[in-house]
Amino acid sequence: MIETGTTTYNGEFEITAWDAETYSEPGSTGELSRVRAAKVFEGEISGTSTAELLMAGNDIGAGYVASEQFVGTIGDRSGAMTVQHWGVAEGSDAASSGHIIPGSGTDGLRGISGKAVYSQDPDGQHRLELRVSFADDDE
């Protein structure tokens, strides 16, 4: 889903709220939870977001899926968008990926599409890399 003509933006974020509610399902071998999280972003990606996550974890690994609503600025464009992302970890190995929901951009982010990569440095700093293009850039 990444095409030529994309621009990469980077930002750091802090998780400012984390409200988890555990639940159980028959046959589960670990902890299941629903989480509502809030974040504040700085850098080329600046603004705030709220996310709803479904998480699963056990003694060996963990994973999540999330829908995240971002409001703020990417580069010199301001607006809102929705990102769908996921991650999985086993020990110190982790993978994460996501995409901007097509058609979710508003105002200056209207027409945005692309990929979102969430990561965490060994020192604990959270990062987001967006590789995006805008429909109006193609016209």
DOZAMI-325401 format. One record per residue (C-alpha): residue in three letters; x, y, z; residue number from 1. Coordinates in Angstrom, 2 decimals, padded with zeros to 5 digits, always signed. Each point is the difference from the previous one (the first is absolute). Layout:
BEGIN
{ALA; {X; Y; Z}; NUM}
...
END
This chain:
BEGIN
{MET; {+000.00; +000.00; +000.00}; 1}
{ILE; {+003.05; +002.29; -000.02}; 2}
{GLU; {+000.57; +001.69; -003.32}; 3}
{THR; {+002.68; +002.18; -001.50}; 4}
{GLY; {-000.42; +003.64; +000.92}; 5}
{THR; {-000.33; -000.67; +003.71}; 6}
{THR; {+001.43; +002.27; +002.66}; 7}
{THR; {+001.28; -001.27; +003.35}; 8}
{TYR; {-000.81; +001.85; +003.24}; 9}
{ASN; {+001.34; -000.91; +003.44}; 10}
{GLY; {-001.23; +000.83; +003.47}; 11}
{GLU; {+000.39; -001.03; +003.60}; 12}
{PHE; {-002.94; -000.58; +002.27}; 13}
{GLU; {-000.83; -000.36; +003.66}; 14}
{ILE; {-002.85; -002.16; +001.24}; 15}
{THR; {-001.93; +002.33; +002.31}; 16}
{ALA; {-002.89; -002.30; +000.95}; 17}
{TRP; {-000.43; -003.78; +000.15}; 18}
{ASP; {-003.35; -001.38; +001.16}; 19}
{ALA; {+000.01; -003.81; -000.19}; 20}
{GLU; {-002.89; -002.35; +000.67}; 21}
{THR; {+000.75; -003.71; +000.10}; 22}
{TYR; {-002.48; -002.57; -001.27}; 23}
{SER; {-000.03; -003.73; -000.54}; 24}
{GLU; {-001.05; -002.37; -002.76}; 25}
{PRO; {-000.32; -003.80; +000.17}; 26}
{GLY; {+003.26; -001.70; -001.01}; 27}
{SER; {+002.22; +003.05; +000.50}; 28}
{THR; {+003.53; -000.82; +001.21}; 29}
{GLY; {+000.91; +003.52; +001.08}; 30}
{GLU; {-001.27; +003.44; +000.85}; 31}
{LEU; {-002.42; +001.79; -002.30}; 32}
{SER; {-000.73; +003.71; +000.34}; 33}
{ARG; {-001.72; +002.96; -001.58}; 34}
{VAL; {+001.96; +003.22; +000.31}; 35}
{ARG; {-000.82; +003.65; -000.63}; 36}
{ALA; {+003.22; +001.97; -000.39}; 37}
{ALA; {+000.88; +003.65; -000.60}; 38}
{LYS; {+003.24; +001.30; -001.54}; 39}
{VAL; {+001.78; +003.31; -000.58}; 40}
{PHE; {+002.26; +000.25; -003.08}; 41}
{GLU; {+002.97; +002.31; -000.67}; 42}
{GLY; {+002.25; +000.50; -003.01}; 43}
{GLU; {-001.04; -000.09; -003.65}; 44}
{ILE; {-003.15; -001.72; +001.30}; 45}
{SER; {-001.54; +002.15; +002.73}; 46}
{GLY; {-003.36; -000.19; +001.70}; 47}
{THR; {-002.06; -002.39; +002.08}; 48}
{SER; {-001.76; -003.31; -000.48}; 49}
{THR; {-002.34; -002.41; +001.68}; 50}
{ALA; {+000.17; -003.71; -000.74}; 51}
{GLU; {-002.10; -003.06; +000.75}; 52}
{LEU; {+002.11; -003.17; +000.28}; 53}
{LEU; {-000.78; -003.68; +000.38}; 54}
{MET; {+002.97; -001.70; +001.65}; 55}
{ALA; {+001.00; -003.59; +000.75}; 56}
{GLY; {+003.02; -001.18; +001.91}; 57}
{ASN; {+001.54; -002.97; +001.78}; 58}
{ASP; {+003.39; -001.07; +001.38}; 59}
{ILE; {+001.45; -000.40; -003.51}; 60}
{GLY; {-001.41; +002.86; -002.05}; 61}
{ALA; {-002.54; +002.74; -000.48}; 62}
{GLY; {-001.90; +001.72; -002.75}; 63}
{TYR; {-002.48; +002.76; -000.70}; 64}
{VAL; {-002.24; +001.51; -002.67}; 65}
{ALA; {-001.03; +003.65; +000.17}; 66}
{SER; {-002.05; +002.74; -001.61}; 67}
{GLU; {+001.48; +003.42; +000.75}; 68}
{GLN; {-001.48; +003.43; -000.69}; 69}
{PHE; {+002.70; +002.66; -000.49}; 70}
{VAL; {-000.59; +003.77; +000.03}; 71}
{GLY; {+002.90; +002.32; -000.76}; 72}
{THR; {+002.66; +000.87; -002.54}; 73}
{ILE; {+002.08; -002.16; -002.33}; 74}
{GLY; {+002.70; +002.08; -001.65}; 75}
{ASP; {-001.80; +003.22; -000.91}; 76}
{ARG; {-003.51; -001.52; -000.24}; 77}
{SER; {-002.54; -000.01; +002.83}; 78}
{GLY; {-003.11; -002.10; +000.47}; 79}
{ALA; {-001.10; -003.39; +001.27}; 80}
{MET; {+000.35; -003.61; -001.18}; 81}
{THR; {-000.53; -003.56; +001.17}; 82}
{VAL; {+002.80; -002.59; +000.16}; 83}
{GLN; {-000.57; -003.75; +000.28}; 84}
{HIS; {+003.07; -001.78; +001.42}; 85}
{TRP; {+001.20; -003.19; +001.65}; 86}
{GLY; {+003.00; -001.37; +001.80}; 87}
{VAL; {+001.36; -003.29; +001.32}; 88}
{ALA; {+002.92; -000.79; +002.30}; 89}
{GLU; {+001.85; -003.11; +001.10}; 90}
{GLY; {+002.73; +000.62; +002.55}; 91}
{SER; {+002.03; +002.97; -001.24}; 92}
{ASP; {-001.13; -000.47; -003.63}; 93}
{ALA; {-002.87; +002.23; -001.09}; 94}
{ALA; {-001.77; +000.97; -003.21}; 95}
{SER; {-002.55; +002.72; -000.66}; 96}
{SER; {-001.74; +001.37; -003.06}; 97}
{GLY; {-003.05; +001.97; -000.98}; 98}
{HIS; {-001.75; +002.05; -002.65}; 99}
{ILE; {-001.94; +003.21; -000.16}; 100}
{ILE; {-003.66; -000.79; -000.66}; 101}
{PRO; {-000.77; +001.19; -003.55}; 102}
{GLY; {-002.36; +002.98; -000.03}; 103}
{SER; {+000.50; +000.75; +003.72}; 104}
{GLY; {+002.03; +003.21; -000.44}; 105}
{THR; {-001.67; +003.34; +000.67}; 106}
{ASP; {+000.90; +003.62; -000.73}; 107}
{GLY; {+003.71; +000.21; -000.97}; 108}
{LEU; {+000.35; -003.79; +000.37}; 109}
{ARG; {-002.80; -000.69; -002.50}; 110}
{GLY; {+001.22; -002.53; -002.58}; 111}
{ILE; {+002.75; -001.41; +002.24}; 112}
{SER; {+000.93; -003.67; -000.41}; 113}
{GLY; {+002.94; -002.12; +001.00}; 114}
{LYS; {+001.74; -002.09; +002.58}; 115}
{ALA; {+000.59; +000.50; +003.74}; 116}
{VAL; {+002.85; -001.68; +001.88}; 117}
{TYR; {-000.02; +000.22; +003.80}; 118}
{SER; {+003.16; -000.86; +001.95}; 119}
{GLN; {+001.65; +000.34; +003.38}; 120}
{ASP; {+003.70; +000.68; +000.56}; 121}
{PRO; {+001.95; -002.07; +002.57}; 122}
{ASP; {-000.13; +003.07; +002.29}; 123}
{GLY; {-003.82; -000.07; -000.16}; 124}
{GLN; {-000.61; +002.91; -002.41}; 125}
{HIS; {-003.05; -000.65; -002.20}; 126}
{ARG; {+000.22; +000.98; -003.68}; 127}
{LEU; {-002.31; +000.18; -003.00}; 128}
{GLU; {+001.13; +000.03; -003.62}; 129}
{LEU; {-002.58; +000.88; -002.66}; 130}
{ARG; {+000.67; -000.69; -003.69}; 131}
{VAL; {-002.80; +001.90; -001.71}; 132}
{SER; {-001.28; +001.57; -003.17}; 133}
{PHE; {-002.91; +002.34; -000.61}; 134}
{ALA; {-002.58; -000.44; -002.76}; 135}
{ASP; {+000.20; +003.72; -000.87}; 136}
{ASP; {+003.76; -000.37; -000.64}; 137}
{ASP; {-000.85; -002.26; -002.97}; 138}
{GLU; {-002.21; +002.56; -001.72}; 139}
END
